[in-house]
Amino acid sequence: MADEEELEAPESDEMGTIILMLGLYLIVLAFFILLNAISETSDVKVKKVSESVAEGFGFRVQGPVNLRDDVEVSVNPVMESIADDLRSVMESYVSVKDYRLITNSNVMVIRVESDRIFLPGQIRIRPAMADFFDDLASIVMNDKPGTKMVGDVIVNQTKSNLKKNKKYSVAEFAGRRSALFVRALIERGVIENRLSAGAVERKQTYKDGTKVQIFFEVLVQDKEAALKEAVRIMQSKGQL
C-alpha cells in the first residue's frame, strides 16, 4: 500500500505542472494576439479578436453570432425571402393553377391569368382584388435592408376576350390594363419610378396570351446591410 502511494504522488505533481504550463501558454498566446490586434488602428479587428480570446477562455460573447471562416454568406437568403413573400401573396388571392412564380437569383417573374385580375373583356380590375394590391404594394414598398425592388408589368393580350369590346385595339386594350395595374400600386404608396407598364399583342394561338406578367428585380443598394439581413434570416432558420 505504501509503495502505491509513493507512485501516485509524482504522477499528480506532474499533471499539475502540465496544467499550469498550459494555462501560462494560453495567457501568453492571448497577450500576443491582443498585442497584434492593437498594433493596427482597427476597432473592428480589436473587437473580433477580443471576442475570439474571450470565447477561448469559456466566456459567452453577447450579441450576434460570429460566422466561422468556412461559412459562406451571400444575399441569396434575402432574395429567397422576398420570393416567399410574393408567393404567399399570390396564393392568398389566386389559385395555384392560375399563376406561376419563377425565380432566378435577384429576378422574380409572376405570370397570372388576366381574368383573375381583371373583369373578363373589360379594363376594370376585379373589386375583390383590392386587398391583393394592398399586399403586393406593401412588399414593394417595404424593402429588405440594403435592397430596392423595381418592376415591370406587361400584359400579353390576344383577341379572344375582346369579342364584346370593340372600342379598343388589342394593343391599346392590353396597354390600358397594364397601366391600370401599375396605377393601382402607385395609389397604394409605391414610388412611380419603381414601376413601368407595357403591353404585347399575341397571336390567337399563343399559349401565354391574355396573361399579366410582373417582372421584379431586386437591386442591392448596400451590400453590407444586405449581408447582415441574410445572416439574420439564416439564423432565424437555424442554418448558422
VMD Tcl script that draws the C-alpha trace (Angstrom):
set ca {
  {0.00 0.00 0.00}
  {2.83 2.37 0.89}
  {4.52 1.68 -2.43}
  {1.34 2.55 -4.37}
  {1.01 5.90 -2.61}
  {4.62 6.75 -3.40}
  {3.98 6.02 -7.10}
  {0.80 8.16 -7.32}
  {2.26 11.31 -5.80}
  {4.79 12.11 -8.56}
  {2.09 11.48 -11.23}
  {-0.23 14.06 -9.58}
  {2.56 16.63 -9.35}
  {3.49 16.08 -12.97}
  {-0.13 16.56 -14.14}
  {-0.41 19.76 -12.10}
  {2.75 21.08 -13.72}
  {1.41 20.32 -17.20}
  {-1.88 22.13 -16.47}
  {-0.01 25.12 -15.05}
  {2.29 25.33 -18.09}
  {-0.67 25.02 -20.47}
  {-2.51 27.81 -18.65}
  {0.56 30.08 -18.82}
  {0.96 29.27 -22.52}
  {-2.64 30.25 -23.25}
  {-2.26 33.50 -21.33}
  {0.91 34.41 -23.24}
  {-0.75 33.46 -26.55}
  {-3.76 35.62 -25.76}
  {-1.47 38.52 -24.87}
  {0.36 38.36 -28.22}
  {-2.92 38.06 -30.16}
  {-4.26 41.16 -28.45}
  {-0.96 42.97 -28.97}
  {-1.11 42.20 -32.68}
  {-4.70 43.48 -32.91}
  {-3.94 46.68 -31.04}
  {-0.92 47.36 -33.24}
  {-3.36 48.33 -36.04}
  {-5.96 51.05 -35.54}
  {-8.94 48.90 -36.40}
  {-11.81 48.85 -33.92}
  {-13.48 46.05 -35.84}
  {-10.38 43.87 -35.69}
  {-9.79 44.53 -32.00}
  {-13.41 43.66 -31.21}
  {-13.29 40.46 -33.25}
  {-10.01 39.25 -31.71}
  {-11.13 40.17 -28.19}
  {-14.32 38.18 -28.61}
  {-12.33 35.24 -30.01}
  {-9.99 35.23 -27.00}
  {-12.93 35.57 -24.60}
  {-14.68 32.59 -26.16}
  {-11.43 30.62 -26.00}
  {-11.41 31.07 -22.22}
  {-15.04 29.98 -21.91}
  {-16.82 33.36 -21.78}
  {-20.05 33.68 -23.79}
  {-19.97 36.62 -26.18}
  {-23.22 38.56 -26.23}
  {-24.80 39.81 -29.45}
  {-24.91 38.34 -32.99}
  {-23.23 35.04 -33.61}
  {-19.88 35.40 -35.36}
  {-19.65 33.40 -38.57}
  {-16.98 30.77 -38.93}
  {-14.45 31.30 -41.70}
  {-15.79 28.26 -43.55}
  {-19.36 29.63 -43.73}
  {-20.19 31.44 -46.97}
  {-22.85 34.10 -46.79}
  {-24.45 35.67 -49.85}
  {-27.55 37.79 -50.35}
  {-29.44 34.77 -51.72}
  {-31.40 34.27 -48.47}
  {-32.73 37.82 -48.88}
  {-33.87 37.09 -52.44}
  {-35.48 33.83 -51.32}
  {-37.29 35.65 -48.51}
  {-38.74 38.19 -50.97}
  {-39.81 35.37 -53.32}
  {-41.51 33.64 -50.39}
  {-43.38 36.87 -49.57}
  {-44.56 37.19 -53.18}
  {-45.62 33.55 -53.28}
  {-47.59 33.97 -50.07}
  {-49.49 36.94 -51.51}
  {-50.27 35.16 -54.76}
  {-51.53 32.03 -53.01}
  {-53.80 34.15 -50.83}
  {-55.72 35.53 -53.79}
  {-55.09 33.34 -56.84}
  {-55.46 29.63 -57.36}
  {-52.16 27.79 -57.79}
  {-53.21 26.63 -61.26}
  {-53.81 30.24 -62.38}
  {-50.40 31.68 -61.63}
  {-46.71 30.82 -61.79}
  {-43.75 32.31 -59.93}
  {-40.31 31.89 -61.49}
  {-37.17 33.00 -59.65}
  {-33.63 33.41 -60.96}
  {-31.21 34.95 -58.47}
  {-32.45 38.52 -57.97}
  {-35.19 38.39 -60.64}
  {-38.72 37.14 -59.95}
  {-41.38 36.73 -62.62}
  {-45.06 36.29 -61.82}
  {-47.39 35.10 -64.59}
  {-51.08 35.16 -63.77}
  {-54.23 34.71 -65.82}
  {-55.61 38.14 -66.75}
  {-59.17 37.20 -65.79}
  {-58.01 36.59 -62.21}
  {-57.03 40.27 -62.00}
  {-59.41 41.99 -64.42}
  {-63.10 41.59 -65.18}
  {-63.43 39.42 -68.33}
  {-63.40 41.52 -71.50}
  {-63.01 44.75 -69.51}
  {-60.19 47.05 -68.41}
  {-61.53 47.29 -64.85}
  {-59.81 45.44 -62.02}
  {-61.95 42.97 -60.09}
  {-63.18 44.72 -56.89}
  {-62.36 41.56 -54.92}
  {-58.65 42.04 -55.78}
  {-58.29 45.32 -53.87}
  {-56.61 43.60 -50.93}
  {-54.25 41.84 -53.34}
  {-52.89 45.18 -54.50}
  {-52.58 46.35 -50.87}
  {-50.42 43.35 -50.00}
  {-48.35 43.48 -53.19}
  {-47.66 47.20 -52.74}
  {-46.55 46.53 -49.17}
  {-43.87 44.11 -50.38}
  {-42.57 46.56 -52.99}
  {-42.51 49.49 -50.56}
  {-41.02 47.72 -47.54}
  {-37.61 46.90 -48.92}
  {-35.40 44.39 -47.17}
  {-32.32 46.04 -45.62}
  {-29.80 47.02 -48.28}
  {-32.12 46.28 -51.23}
  {-34.56 48.01 -53.54}
  {-37.30 46.49 -55.71}
  {-38.22 47.67 -59.20}
  {-40.76 46.12 -61.51}
  {-42.27 45.97 -64.99}
  {-45.88 44.97 -65.63}
  {-46.55 43.51 -69.08}
  {-49.97 42.37 -70.29}
  {-49.93 39.76 -73.06}
  {-53.17 40.11 -74.96}
  {-54.96 38.22 -77.75}
  {-58.24 38.96 -79.48}
  {-60.00 36.12 -77.68}
  {-61.54 38.13 -74.88}
  {-62.19 41.28 -76.91}
  {-65.23 39.90 -78.72}
  {-67.57 42.00 -76.59}
  {-65.30 45.05 -76.56}
  {-64.61 46.61 -79.94}
  {-63.79 50.03 -78.53}
  {-60.04 49.37 -78.30}
  {-57.45 47.63 -80.42}
  {-55.69 44.64 -78.88}
  {-52.54 46.64 -78.13}
  {-54.44 49.57 -76.62}
  {-56.60 47.28 -74.52}
  {-53.54 45.49 -73.12}
  {-51.73 48.80 -72.55}
  {-54.63 50.25 -70.57}
  {-54.85 47.14 -68.40}
  {-51.12 47.29 -67.72}
  {-51.24 51.00 -66.87}
  {-54.19 50.43 -64.53}
  {-52.30 47.66 -62.72}
  {-49.33 49.97 -62.14}
  {-51.57 52.87 -61.11}
  {-53.27 50.68 -58.51}
  {-49.87 50.05 -56.88}
  {-48.82 53.70 -57.07}
  {-52.08 54.75 -55.40}
  {-51.07 52.48 -52.52}
  {-47.75 54.22 -51.98}
  {-45.32 52.63 -54.43}
  {-42.92 55.23 -55.86}
  {-43.64 55.88 -59.54}
  {-40.09 55.35 -60.79}
  {-40.10 51.86 -59.30}
  {-42.65 50.57 -61.84}
  {-43.28 50.65 -65.55}
  {-46.14 49.38 -67.72}
  {-46.10 47.70 -71.10}
  {-48.19 45.55 -73.43}
  {-47.67 42.82 -76.01}
  {-50.15 41.74 -78.68}
  {-50.09 37.98 -79.21}
  {-51.47 35.72 -81.87}
  {-54.63 33.82 -81.07}
  {-52.73 30.55 -80.77}
  {-50.04 31.85 -78.40}
  {-50.25 29.74 -75.25}
  {-49.35 32.61 -72.89}
  {-51.78 35.12 -74.30}
  {-54.12 37.05 -72.00}
  {-51.72 36.97 -69.07}
  {-50.34 39.58 -66.72}
  {-46.61 39.25 -66.29}
  {-44.87 41.08 -63.45}
  {-41.09 41.24 -63.57}
  {-39.49 42.17 -60.26}
  {-35.78 42.87 -59.94}
  {-34.18 43.24 -56.51}
  {-31.24 45.66 -56.60}
  {-28.59 45.54 -53.88}
  {-28.04 49.13 -52.74}
  {-25.94 48.39 -49.65}
  {-24.17 45.03 -49.75}
  {-23.10 45.13 -46.09}
  {-26.67 45.74 -44.91}
  {-27.98 43.04 -47.27}
  {-25.44 40.52 -45.96}
  {-26.42 41.30 -42.37}
  {-30.05 40.67 -43.29}
  {-29.02 37.40 -44.95}
  {-27.27 36.33 -41.73}
  {-30.35 37.26 -39.68}
  {-32.58 35.17 -41.96}
  {-30.22 32.20 -41.84}
  {-30.00 32.40 -38.06}
  {-33.80 32.53 -37.75}
  {-33.98 29.31 -39.78}
  {-31.26 27.63 -37.72}
  {-28.90 27.49 -40.69}
  {-25.99 29.05 -38.75}
}
mol new
graphics top color blue
foreach p $ca { graphics top sphere $p radius 0.5 }
foreach p [lrange $ca 0 end-1] q [lrange $ca 1 end] { graphics top cylinder $p $q radius 0.2 }
display resetview
